Amino acid sequence: MVATADARSWKNLDRTLAVLLMLGAVGHTLGSFKTYGGQPMVLLWALCASVLVVLLGAINLLRVSRPRDAALAWICVAGMICWLACTLAFGRLIGNLLDFRIVIFAVLSTGLILFGVRSAVRSRSN
């Protein structure tokens, strides 16, 4: 019973990180309109990043529901590593890696990378 409750807690944390990532995409979208509203070309690319983040959150939610799918888990890991790299690159561009936006996306990305690797490794042993 304890192992089941513990597994459920980890699964809930994994889902929560994915949902928070998607909520971060909403914040990214709103901030993009505020910051780049008068620059349609830059706004387009910022909104593309928002779409990417929503899709990453969605496939991570799917991964949680499909614990035996190693390929999906590795796709999630690769996507989250790419998003983490983009996040850190943006932090360097603005000259502040400790900016709230950078820290939040970096923490969420790292957590989802770890959960993705965990899912991939566990799926191979089943």
JOCORBEL-V591076 format. One record per residue. N is the residue number from 0. RES is the residue in three letters. SS is DSSP state (H for helix, E for strand, - for the rest). Layout:
BEGIN
N & RES & SS
N & RES & SS
END
This chain:
BEGIN
0 & MET & -
1 & VAL & H
2 & ALA & H
3 & THR & H
4 & ALA & H
5 & ASP & H
6 & ALA & H
7 & ARG & H
8 & SER & H
9 & TRP & H
10 & LYS & H
11 & ASN & H
12 & LEU & H
13 & ASP & H
14 & ARG & H
15 & THR & H
16 & LEU & H
17 & ALA & H
18 & VAL & H
19 & LEU & H
20 & LEU & H
21 & MET & H
22 & LEU & H
23 & GLY & H
24 & ALA & H
25 & VAL & H
26 & GLY & H
27 & HIS & H
28 & THR & H
29 & LEU & H
30 & GLY & H
31 & SER & H
32 & PHE & H
33 & LYS & H
34 & THR & H
35 & TYR & H
36 & GLY & -
37 & GLY & -
38 & GLN & -
39 & PRO & H
40 & MET & H
41 & VAL & H
42 & LEU & H
43 & LEU & H
44 & TRP & H
45 & ALA & H
46 & LEU & H
47 & CYS & H
48 & ALA & H
49 & SER & H
50 & VAL & H
51 & LEU & H
52 & VAL & H
53 & VAL & H
54 & LEU & H
55 & LEU & H
56 & GLY & H
57 & ALA & H
58 & ILE & H
59 & ASN & H
60 & LEU & H
61 & LEU & H
62 & ARG & H
63 & VAL & H
64 & SER & H
65 & ARG & -
66 & PRO & -
67 & ARG & -
68 & ASP & -
69 & ALA & H
70 & ALA & H
71 & LEU & H
72 & ALA & H
73 & TRP & H
74 & ILE & H
75 & CYS & H
76 & VAL & H
77 & ALA & H
78 & GLY & H
79 & MET & H
80 & ILE & H
81 & CYS & H
82 & TRP & H
83 & LEU & H
84 & ALA & H
85 & CYS & H
86 & THR & H
87 & LEU & H
88 & ALA & H
89 & PHE & H
90 & GLY & H
91 & ARG & H
92 & LEU & H
93 & ILE & H
94 & GLY & -
95 & ASN & -
96 & LEU & -
97 & LEU & -
98 & ASP & -
99 & PHE & H
100 & ARG & H
101 & ILE & H
102 & VAL & H
103 & ILE & H
104 & PHE & H
105 & ALA & H
106 & VAL & H
107 & LEU & H
108 & SER & H
109 & THR & H
110 & GLY & H
111 & LEU & H
112 & ILE & H
113 & LEU & H
114 & PHE & H
115 & GLY & H
116 & VAL & H
117 & ARG & H
118 & SER & H
119 & ALA & H
120 & VAL & H
121 & ARG & H
122 & SER & H
123 & ARG & H
124 & SER & H
125 & ASN & -
END
